[in-house]
């Protein structure tokens, strides 16, 4: 039994591989560049309602950190086993409010994983391909007259507002409709929606019909792309 433990310890000790410093530095710089480019792409083409500039500021650090960890871990089986133990203790509880944020985080981590494994060509090909898909998807959607809006309806006369009627008006003009929040305090009431409208004419007609129903209603439209 002692011989088996000795052999296993010797195996772990001999698994360490010296990482070339020049290759490590080049991959680290490349991870920073790709993370920076991804952050700019996310700010420009992202659609999340959160502060995209602030969220994307972590991409460079995340890509570089992941690359460093993978580079160190791959050089030693003992370190890889230690990493599993460390991750079982440390739990990340980041609040991801939009699936798009999660997709960009995975892409950032993927950059670090690929470069940490010294798979530079595969990482670059995958990164460029995904960016092309993002660009084509954005171009396809912007060529059509389509609006994704953040709508807030409020009134200081809650008793005179029937939100079932407002919902029917919105359903009449909107391709997509989602109630996100409803606040009521005394006579003050406020409802928040995310709506999709396929033309500016229907947007104007929707606004007009709501005001016809009740002139006391205050309406705020905000383009999701305008939130940075």
C-alpha angles and dihedrals in degrees: 000000000000089000091054093052090046091051092049093050090048090050091053092047094052094049095076113111125196110241115223106245096212093050090047093052093047092050091046092053091046090051089053092049094048091045090051093049091048091052091054091048091050093050091049102039104023120109102194117130093226125091099285095189092055094043094048092051089081094057096087094047093044094050093048094045093050090048092052093048094049092046091054096041096049090057094062134034089204091057092048090054089048090052091056089054093047093050090051088060101039114065123188115215102182113162106237107192098175131041088223090064090053091050092053091046090053090049091051091049089046090057090054093046094050096047092041088056088049092243094138099155094047091047093051093046092049093046094049092046093051092047090052090052090050091049094047091048091051093047092050093053097044093052090067124068096249129146128200106191140182106223126195121187119188139170138177090215103065094167091061096050120088108192092194088067091047090050090053091051091050093046089052093058105024129081091203131021133182128172108218104171142006122190124183126179118167107305093344117095132173131181127189124205139176109218138180119213122180099206141026090235092060089046091057092044091051092052091047094050092051091052090047090055093050126358089195092068118104116213129199123185120191126180110230090222089061094066109093 
